[in-house]
Amino acid sequence: MTRLIYVSRTELKVKKVNLEKATFYTDSIHDLPLVEKCKNSIVVSPDERLKKHAENNNLQIINR
């Protein structure tokens, strides 16, 4: 579990935030755990691995 996921889970429980309703933007394959948790994930200028994941999961891709 990444530190970001740990911090997010802890704070989200306190604030009662539902990740399935959140929008998450990323350009890094290292954020994949959060990409998978957030139903509205958008990848920005992804590397090949993240691009492939986004295409396979019908995620929006923004190229800058």
N, C-alpha and C positions, 0 to 999 in steps of 0.2 A: 504494500500500500504506500502510495507516495505521500509525502508530507502534506501536499496541497489537498489531497482527498481527506486525510485525517482532520486537518484544520477545517475544511469545508463541512464535513459531517458534523463535527462538534458545534460549529457556529450555526449551521443550518437547523440543527435540532432545537437550539435555544430560540432562534428566530422563527421557527416553524415554516421554513421555506421548502417548497417541493421542487426538486431538481427537474422533474419531468415537465414542469411548466416554465423552466428557465431557458434563456437563450445563452449559448456559450460560443464565443468566437475563439479560434486558435489557428496558429500556423505550424504547430509542432506535433509530431507523432507522440511525443512524450506526454501530451495531454489526453491521450486516448481514453483513459478511465473516465474523465469528465465528459468527453465527447459521447461516450456510450451511456452515461447517466442522464444527460440532458437531451430531451426529445428534439429541441430546436438548436442543434449544433450547426455552426457555419464555419467552414474552413476557408482561410484566407491565404492565398499564394502558397499552397501546400507543397511539401516535398512529394516524391513519388509514392512512398508508402502511405502517407496520409491521403493523398489524392485517390489512390486505389481503394482505400477504406471508404472514403466519402462516396465514390462512384458506386461501390457495391452496396452502400446503405442509403442511397438516394439523398445524400446531404447536399445542401447548397454549397457551391464553390465560388469564391470570389477571387479573381486574379487581378493583381495590381501591377 
